[in-house]
Amino acid sequence: MATIPWSILLSFSVLAVQVGGQFSDGLAYYVGPLSGITYVSDAPYVDSGETHNISAVYASVTLPQRFLTVRSFPTGARNCYTFKSMTPLLKYLIRASFLYGNYDSKNSSSVQFDLHLGVNFWKTMTVTKRSRVYHTETIMEATTGLISVCLVNTGRGTPFISSLELRPLNRTLYPVVNASLSLILSSRFDMGRIGGYVRFRSDPHDRIWNPLDDTASLTKTSTNLTVETPVDDHFEAPNVVMETAVVPVNSTRLELSLATEPGGLDEYYAVLHFSELKPPLQNESRQFFVYLGGTLQNDAKPFTPDYLSSSAVYSTNPTSAPTHYNISLVATGNSTLPPILNAAEVFSAMQNTIVPSDSGNGNGDIKNVIHPLLLYVVGTLCLFRSALLFNQSKQWWQSKDCML
């Protein structure tokens, strides 16, 4: 059975009380019927804003419950969610989601506001479709025991939010992330997938892997065997993602131009995931050069993917990509097989120019603390309300360097 990683997942829906019930301390929650992920009310983490139901026109029966209501912030230039008792030096994936759904009956055609991580600019959210769910995701390193996510009114509409998710990642993952640099997701593709996206439970870190639609110049390939993840893997792409791939059609070059979604800076990083899915014959070889944003990677050496074992090539220095990020895999002269690509992630950079302290969250007047009964021991990563454990084993926690 898949395990559910320790997470804080907020759903701004008063209906969660009716559907999911309540903890003994009255904290509302509900469990996603497909993912098994538990969402809790945002009330303990914010002391401002208003909750609203979206219009019934947009509340379809297939819409996940966490999008049925929003919290809006009609007053104040800056409103923050604050999470204390985080683990310093641990990395976190934070995902914010937004569905307008005409919650205010204004039929707005565009709402725009800024999102900050602490006092550092994260992204300008521009919501132009009433029925579309907008996501933004960042991977950051906690420098103290406090993380705050703030919505900033820029005079172009009332800020609002539908859900906010925080998940811890191993310190070794995404090595370019540090106290001064966070990554903002621009795109994440499962290159050979046919069908819908992949996320938890297939990915224990609950990253969202979307299929690549524009594959006219590519041939999809897959295996029914398991692609193993090495113990020193810095990204831990899920097996189901690594078991599909693409190769170019009648070409020695695999080239992609992925549209970028600018965050704070025009500086981009990428991670490419590789695995050989079929054992090469005696006289076959697959070698290629990897170019990310026009820059040759892998110490300018040709790359050869391992059979049924995941590996990655990633950029350690940013490149500019105002509208598109270009990826090129070029076969060497003695390679008999074309390049292969299993998955790709592209991120923009968020420079953390101001590092927060535990004494505040950059807003000065926000006093939120994590609900003391949500965790058994405040500040301890692995001890949290037993109602959320969902059959997780003690052995799994031990394997993550954590003992219950």
C-alpha positions as CSV (number, residue, x, y, z in Angstrom):
1,M,0.0,0.0,0.0
2,A,1.3,3.4,-0.9
3,T,2.3,5.6,2.0
4,I,1.1,9.2,2.5
5,P,4.0,11.6,3.2
6,W,3.7,14.1,6.1
7,S,1.9,17.1,4.7
8,I,-0.1,20.1,5.5
9,L,-2.8,20.5,3.0
10,L,-5.3,23.3,3.3
11,S,-8.7,23.4,1.8
12,F,-10.7,26.5,2.1
13,S,-14.1,24.7,2.1
14,V,-16.6,24.9,5.0
15,L,-18.1,21.8,3.4
16,A,-15.2,19.8,4.7
17,V,-16.8,19.7,8.1
18,Q,-19.9,18.0,6.7
19,V,-18.1,15.5,4.4
20,G,-15.0,14.7,6.4
21,G,-16.1,15.2,9.9
22,Q,-14.0,16.9,12.6
23,F,-11.1,16.1,14.9
24,S,-11.9,16.2,18.6
25,D,-10.5,19.8,18.7
26,G,-13.0,20.9,16.0
27,L,-10.4,21.2,13.2
28,A,-12.3,20.5,9.9
29,Y,-10.9,18.0,7.4
30,Y,-11.8,15.8,4.6
31,V,-10.2,13.0,2.6
32,G,-9.8,13.1,-1.1
33,P,-11.7,10.1,-2.4
34,L,-9.2,9.2,-5.2
35,S,-5.9,10.3,-3.6
36,G,-6.6,9.5,0.0
37,I,-4.9,12.8,0.9
38,T,-6.3,14.5,4.0
39,Y,-7.1,18.2,3.7
40,V,-7.6,20.4,6.7
41,S,-9.2,23.7,7.2
42,D,-7.0,26.8,6.8
43,A,-8.5,28.5,9.8
44,P,-5.6,27.9,12.2
45,Y,-3.1,29.4,9.7
46,V,-4.6,32.7,8.8
47,D,-6.5,35.4,10.7
48,S,-7.9,37.5,7.8
49,G,-10.0,37.1,4.7
50,E,-13.5,35.8,3.9
51,T,-14.7,32.4,2.8
52,H,-17.1,32.1,-0.2
53,N,-18.7,29.3,-2.2
54,I,-18.0,29.4,-5.9
55,S,-21.0,29.8,-8.1
56,A,-23.1,26.6,-8.6
57,V,-22.6,27.0,-12.3
58,Y,-19.0,26.0,-11.8
59,A,-19.5,23.5,-9.0
60,S,-19.6,20.3,-11.2
61,V,-20.0,16.9,-9.6
62,T,-16.5,16.0,-10.7
63,L,-14.8,19.1,-9.2
64,P,-12.6,18.1,-6.2
65,Q,-14.1,19.4,-3.0
66,R,-11.2,21.6,-2.2
67,F,-12.2,23.9,-5.1
68,L,-15.8,24.5,-4.1
69,T,-14.9,27.5,-1.9
70,V,-12.3,30.1,-1.7
71,R,-10.8,32.5,0.8
72,S,-10.6,36.1,-0.5
73,F,-8.8,39.1,0.9
74,P,-10.8,42.2,0.1
75,T,-9.0,44.3,2.8
76,G,-5.3,44.8,3.4
77,A,-2.5,45.1,1.0
78,R,-0.8,41.9,2.2
79,N,-2.4,38.8,3.8
80,C,-0.3,35.8,4.9
81,Y,-0.6,32.2,5.9
82,T,2.0,31.3,8.5
83,F,3.3,27.8,9.3
84,K,5.5,27.4,12.3
85,S,7.3,24.3,13.6
86,M,8.7,23.6,10.2
87,T,12.1,21.9,10.1
88,P,15.1,24.2,9.3
89,L,17.3,23.0,6.4
90,L,14.5,20.7,5.2
91,K,13.2,21.3,1.7
92,Y,9.5,21.7,1.0
93,L,7.2,21.6,-2.0
94,I,4.6,24.2,-1.8
95,R,1.6,24.3,-4.2
96,A,-1.0,27.0,-4.3
97,S,-4.2,26.5,-6.4
98,F,-6.8,29.0,-7.5
99,L,-10.3,28.6,-9.0
100,Y,-12.3,31.8,-9.3
101,G,-15.7,30.2,-10.1
102,N,-17.4,33.7,-9.9
103,Y,-17.4,33.4,-6.1
104,D,-18.1,37.1,-5.8
105,S,-20.8,37.3,-8.5
106,K,-18.9,39.9,-10.3
107,N,-18.2,37.8,-13.4
108,S,-14.7,39.2,-13.5
109,S,-12.8,38.4,-16.7
110,S,-9.4,39.0,-15.1
111,V,-8.1,39.0,-11.6
112,Q,-4.4,39.6,-10.9
113,F,-2.4,39.6,-7.7
114,D,1.1,38.7,-6.5
115,L,2.1,35.7,-4.5
116,H,5.1,36.0,-2.1
117,L,7.1,33.3,-0.2
118,G,7.7,35.3,3.0
119,V,8.8,38.7,1.6
120,N,10.3,37.3,-1.6
121,F,8.3,37.6,-4.8
122,W,7.1,34.3,-6.0
123,K,4.8,34.9,-9.0
124,T,2.1,37.2,-10.4
125,M,-1.1,35.2,-10.6
126,T,-3.3,36.1,-13.5
127,V,-6.7,34.4,-13.5
128,T,-8.7,34.9,-16.7
129,K,-11.0,31.9,-16.9
130,R,-13.7,31.4,-14.3
131,S,-13.8,27.6,-14.6
132,R,-10.0,26.9,-14.8
133,V,-7.9,25.8,-11.9
134,Y,-4.6,27.6,-11.8
135,H,-1.6,26.1,-10.0
136,T,1.8,27.4,-9.0
137,E,4.4,25.4,-7.2
138,T,7.7,26.1,-5.6
139,I,10.5,24.0,-4.0
140,M,12.3,25.8,-1.2
141,E,14.6,25.2,1.7
142,A,13.3,26.3,5.2
143,T,15.9,28.5,6.8
144,T,14.0,28.7,10.1
145,G,11.0,27.0,11.7
146,L,8.6,29.4,10.0
147,I,7.2,29.5,6.4
148,S,4.8,32.1,5.3
149,V,2.8,32.4,2.0
150,C,1.4,35.8,1.3
151,L,-1.2,37.2,-1.2
152,V,-0.5,40.8,-2.2
153,N,-3.1,43.1,-3.6
154,T,-1.7,45.0,-6.7
155,G,-4.9,46.9,-7.5
156,R,-6.0,44.5,-10.2
157,G,-8.6,42.5,-8.3
158,T,-9.2,40.9,-5.0
159,P,-6.7,38.2,-4.1
160,F,-8.1,34.8,-3.4
161,I,-7.0,31.2,-3.0
162,S,-8.6,27.7,-3.2
163,S,-6.0,25.4,-1.6
164,L,-2.4,25.5,-0.3
165,E,-0.3,22.4,0.1
166,L,3.0,21.9,1.8
167,R,5.1,18.7,1.7
168,P,8.6,18.0,3.0
169,L,11.2,16.7,0.7
170,N,14.5,15.0,1.5
171,R,17.4,17.4,1.9
172,T,19.3,15.7,-0.9
173,L,16.5,16.3,-3.5
174,Y,16.8,19.1,-6.0
175,P,20.4,20.0,-5.0
176,V,20.4,23.5,-6.6
177,V,17.8,24.6,-4.0
178,N,19.3,26.3,-1.0
179,A,18.6,29.1,1.4
180,S,19.1,31.7,-1.2
181,L,17.5,30.0,-4.2
182,S,14.1,28.5,-4.6
183,L,12.6,26.9,-7.8
184,I,9.3,27.8,-9.3
185,L,7.8,25.1,-11.5
186,S,7.3,26.1,-15.1
187,S,6.5,22.7,-16.6
188,R,6.8,19.0,-15.7
189,F,6.2,16.4,-18.3
190,D,6.0,12.6,-18.4
191,M,7.3,12.4,-22.0
192,G,5.8,9.1,-23.1
193,R,2.6,8.9,-21.2
194,I,-0.7,8.2,-22.9
195,G,-3.7,9.5,-20.9
196,G,-4.0,11.7,-17.8
197,Y,-1.4,13.1,-15.4
198,V,0.5,11.3,-12.7
199,R,0.7,12.4,-9.0
200,F,0.3,10.8,-5.6
201,R,0.0,7.8,-5.0
202,S,2.3,7.0,-8.0
203,D,4.6,9.8,-6.9
204,P,5.2,9.8,-3.1
205,H,6.1,13.5,-3.3
206,D,2.8,14.3,-5.1
207,R,4.4,16.2,-7.9
208,I,2.1,16.6,-10.9
209,W,3.5,15.0,-14.1
210,N,1.5,16.0,-17.2
211,P,1.7,14.1,-20.6
212,L,3.3,16.0,-23.4
213,D,0.7,16.7,-26.1
214,D,2.8,17.9,-29.0
215,T,4.7,14.7,-29.9
216,A,4.2,14.6,-33.7
217,S,8.0,14.4,-34.2
218,L,8.4,11.8,-31.5
219,T,7.8,8.1,-31.0
220,K,6.6,6.8,-27.7
221,T,8.1,3.8,-26.1
222,S,7.5,2.0,-22.8
223,T,8.3,-1.1,-20.7
224,N,6.3,-3.3,-18.4
225,L,9.3,-3.8,-16.2
226,T,10.2,-1.7,-13.2
227,V,12.7,1.1,-13.6
228,E,14.7,1.2,-10.4
229,T,15.6,4.4,-8.5
230,P,19.3,4.5,-7.3
231,V,19.8,5.2,-3.6
232,D,21.8,8.4,-4.5
233,D,19.1,9.7,-6.9
234,H,18.7,13.5,-6.4
235,F,15.1,13.7,-7.9
236,E,13.3,10.4,-7.3
237,A,11.1,10.5,-10.4
238,P,8.3,7.9,-9.9
239,N,8.7,4.5,-11.5
240,V,5.5,4.9,-13.6
241,V,6.9,8.1,-15.2
242,M,10.3,6.5,-15.9
243,E,8.7,3.5,-17.6
244,T,7.6,5.6,-20.6
245,A,9.8,7.7,-22.9
246,V,10.0,9.3,-26.4
247,V,12.6,9.0,-29.1
248,P,12.8,11.2,-32.3
249,V,11.3,10.0,-35.5
250,N,14.0,9.3,-38.1
251,S,16.4,11.7,-36.6
252,T,19.6,11.9,-34.5
253,R,18.3,14.9,-32.6
254,L,15.5,15.2,-30.0
255,E,14.5,18.8,-29.6
256,L,11.9,20.5,-27.5
257,S,10.8,24.1,-27.0
258,L,8.8,24.3,-23.8
259,A,6.8,27.5,-23.1
260,T,7.9,29.2,-19.9
261,E,5.9,30.8,-17.2
262,P,8.0,33.5,-15.7
263,G,8.3,33.8,-12.0
264,G,10.5,36.4,-10.4
265,L,13.5,36.3,-12.7
266,D,14.2,35.3,-16.3
267,E,16.6,32.6,-15.0
268,Y,15.7,28.9,-15.7
269,Y,16.9,25.6,-14.6
270,A,16.0,22.1,-16.0
271,V,16.1,18.5,-15.0
272,L,16.0,15.7,-17.6
273,H,15.2,12.2,-16.5
274,F,16.5,9.2,-18.4
275,S,16.3,5.4,-18.5
276,E,17.0,2.8,-21.2
277,L,13.8,0.8,-21.5
278,K,15.0,-2.0,-23.8
279,P,18.3,-3.9,-23.6
280,P,20.5,-2.8,-26.5
281,L,21.6,-5.5,-28.9
282,Q,25.2,-6.4,-29.2
283,N,26.1,-3.9,-31.8
284,E,23.8,-1.1,-30.6
285,S,24.7,1.9,-28.5
286,R,22.9,5.1,-27.4
287,Q,25.0,8.1,-26.7
288,F,24.1,11.8,-27.0
289,F,25.0,15.2,-25.9
290,V,22.6,17.2,-23.7
291,Y,22.0,20.9,-24.2
292,L,19.8,22.8,-21.7
293,G,18.9,26.4,-22.7
294,G,21.6,26.2,-25.4
295,T,24.3,25.2,-22.9
296,L,26.1,21.8,-23.1
297,Q,25.7,19.8,-19.9
298,N,27.3,16.7,-18.3
299,D,30.8,18.2,-18.3
300,A,30.6,18.3,-22.1
301,K,30.6,14.5,-22.2
302,P,28.2,12.3,-24.1
303,F,25.5,10.7,-21.9
304,T,24.4,7.1,-21.9
305,P,21.2,6.1,-20.0
306,D,21.3,3.0,-17.8
307,Y,19.0,0.1,-18.5
308,L,16.0,0.1,-16.2
309,S,17.6,2.5,-13.8
310,S,16.8,6.2,-13.6
311,S,19.4,8.9,-13.9
312,A,19.2,12.6,-14.5
313,V,21.1,15.5,-16.1
314,Y,20.3,18.9,-14.6
315,S,21.6,22.4,-15.0
316,T,23.5,24.0,-12.1
317,N,23.6,27.4,-13.6
318,P,20.6,29.3,-14.9
319,T,19.9,30.4,-18.5
320,S,17.6,33.0,-20.0
321,A,14.3,31.8,-21.5
322,P,11.9,34.7,-21.9
323,T,9.2,32.7,-23.8
324,H,10.5,29.2,-24.3
325,Y,13.1,26.9,-22.8
326,N,15.0,24.8,-25.4
327,I,16.1,21.3,-24.9
328,S,18.4,19.5,-27.4
329,L,19.6,15.9,-27.3
330,V,22.1,15.2,-30.1
331,A,23.4,11.7,-30.9
332,T,27.1,11.2,-31.2
333,G,28.6,10.1,-34.4
334,N,29.1,6.6,-33.3
335,S,25.7,6.1,-31.6
336,T,23.5,3.7,-33.4
337,L,20.3,4.6,-31.5
338,P,18.7,8.0,-31.3
339,P,18.4,10.0,-28.0
340,I,15.7,9.0,-25.5
341,L,13.9,11.1,-22.9
342,N,11.6,9.9,-20.1
343,A,10.6,13.1,-18.3
344,A,11.5,16.8,-18.0
345,E,11.1,19.5,-15.5
346,V,11.7,23.2,-16.1
347,F,11.9,25.8,-13.3
348,S,12.4,29.5,-13.0
349,A,14.5,30.9,-10.2
350,M,13.2,32.7,-7.1
351,Q,16.1,34.5,-5.4
352,N,15.5,34.6,-1.7
353,T,17.1,38.0,-1.1
354,I,15.7,38.3,2.4
355,V,15.8,35.3,4.7
356,P,13.0,35.2,7.3
357,S,13.6,34.9,11.0
358,D,11.5,33.1,13.6
359,S,10.4,36.4,15.1
360,G,8.1,37.2,12.3
361,N,6.9,36.5,8.7
362,G,7.7,39.8,7.0
363,N,4.2,41.2,7.6
364,G,4.5,42.3,11.2
365,D,0.9,41.9,12.2
366,I,0.2,38.2,11.4
367,K,0.1,36.0,14.5
368,N,-0.9,32.6,13.1
369,V,0.7,29.4,14.5
370,I,0.2,25.8,13.5
371,H,-2.7,24.2,15.4
372,P,-1.1,22.6,18.4
373,L,-3.2,19.4,18.2
374,L,-2.5,18.9,14.5
375,L,1.0,17.6,15.5
376,Y,1.7,15.4,18.4
377,V,5.0,17.2,19.0
378,V,5.3,20.7,17.6
379,G,8.4,20.9,15.5
380,T,8.9,17.2,15.0
381,L,8.5,16.2,11.4
382,C,7.3,12.6,11.8
383,L,4.9,12.8,14.7
384,F,1.5,14.0,13.7
385,R,-2.2,13.2,14.4
386,S,-2.7,9.4,14.2
387,A,-6.0,10.0,12.2
388,L,-3.8,11.1,9.3
389,L,-1.4,8.1,9.3
390,F,-3.5,5.9,7.0
391,N,-1.7,2.6,7.7
392,Q,1.8,4.0,7.3
393,S,4.3,1.6,8.6
394,K,7.0,2.3,11.2
395,Q,9.5,0.8,8.9
396,W,8.7,3.5,6.2
397,W,9.3,6.3,8.6
398,Q,12.5,4.7,9.8
399,S,13.7,4.5,6.1
400,K,13.2,8.2,5.9
401,D,15.6,8.7,8.9
402,C,12.7,9.3,11.3
403,M,11.4,7.1,14.2
404,L,7.9,7.0,15.6
